[in-house]
Amino acid sequence: QVQLVESGGGLVQPGGSLRLSCAASGSIFGINTMGWYQQAPGKERELVATITRSGATNYAAAVKGRFTISRDNAKNTVYLQMNSLKPEDTAVYYCCAFSVGPPYWGQGTQVTVSS
C-alpha cells in the first residue's frame, strides 16, 4: 500500500500563487509516475500534470505556462507550483501515484481562487 498526504491548499486572490506538496510513504518502490488532478464542484476529476521518476512532465492545456510540477525522489515528494491563479482553478486537488494496478490517491486539498 501507498499513502499520499497533500498539503499547501488554501484561499488565494486571482493572480496569486500557491505551492502544493504530496508526500508518499509505504510501498513506494514500484511507483514511476506521480501527478496532480483537480475536481471542481459538479465536474469530473481532470488531469492537471504528471511527472515520471526521470522527470518527464505532462500538463493540461489550461495550466501550461502557469503551473510547474516537480519531484524530489529522495524525499518521495511531488510538488505543484501554481502561479497566475484564476477563479476557474478553484477545485479540490488530488495527488496520485501510478504503479502496477490501480492508482493511489491522496485525500485532496482545497484550492480556492477568489477576491
N, C-alpha and C positions, 0 to 999 in steps of 0.2 A: 504494500500500500504506500501511496504517496500523499503527504499532507502539504497543502498550499495555503499560505497565510498572506493576505494582501494588507497593505496599509497605504496611507497617503491621500485618500479621498477627502472631499470637503466642499465648501462653498467658495466660489471664486467669481470675480466680476468678468464680464466679457473682455477679451484681450489679455487676460491674466494667464498664469502658468500654474501647473501642479505636477508633482512627480509621484507616480505610483511605484510601490515596491511589492514584490512577491517572493517570499522565501519558501523554498521547497525542502522537505525533510522526509525521512523514511527510505523506501526502496527506490532511490533516485538513479541507480546505475544505468537503468535501461532508458532513461529519458534522453531524447535528442532534441526535438523542437519544443519550445515553450512560447506562450503568446498571451495576448490580451483580446478579450471580446467585450462588447458592450450590449446592454439591453435596456432600451428606453421603454417607458410605460406603454403597454399595448402593442409592442413590436417584438419581432423575433430577435434572438441573440445573433449578433453580427460580428464578423471578424474586424479587429482593429489593426493588429500587427502580430507577426510571428518572427521568431529568430531561432536558427539552428544552433547546435553546440559549437559549430565552427564560425558562427557569426553571420551567416547569410540571412537577410531580412526580407520581409514582405509586408506591404502596407495596403490598407484600404485606400481607395482613391480620395475619399473625403478627408483623410488625415495626412496624406503625403505632403511633406514640406512643413508640417506643423508639429507632428508627433515624432519622437525618436525612441525606438526600442533598443535596449542594450542588455547585456547579460554578464554576470560575474560567475564563471563556472566554479571558482574556488569557494565562493560563498553560497553557491546553489541559489542564486537570486537573479530575478529578471526585473528590469525597470521599464517604466514608460514615462518619458518626459513629454509633457503636453504643453505646448506654447500656443499663443494666439487663440485661446479657447473661445468657442462660440456657444450661444444658448443651445444649439442643436447637438452639442457634445454632451449635454446632460443625460446621464444614464447610470446604471449600475455597471461597473467594470469588473469583469471576472478574469482571473488568471487561469491559464490552462497549461497542462503538460501532457505531451504525447509520448507514449511508449507502446509496447505490444499490448493490444487490447484497447478497450475504451479509454478516452482521455480522462485525466483527472482535472477537477475543477476546484477553485477556491470558493470561499463563501461570498465573495463580492464586496466591492467598496463603492459607495455612492459618490458620484461627482455631479455637482450642481453648478451650472454657469448662469448667473443671474445678477442683474444690477439692483 
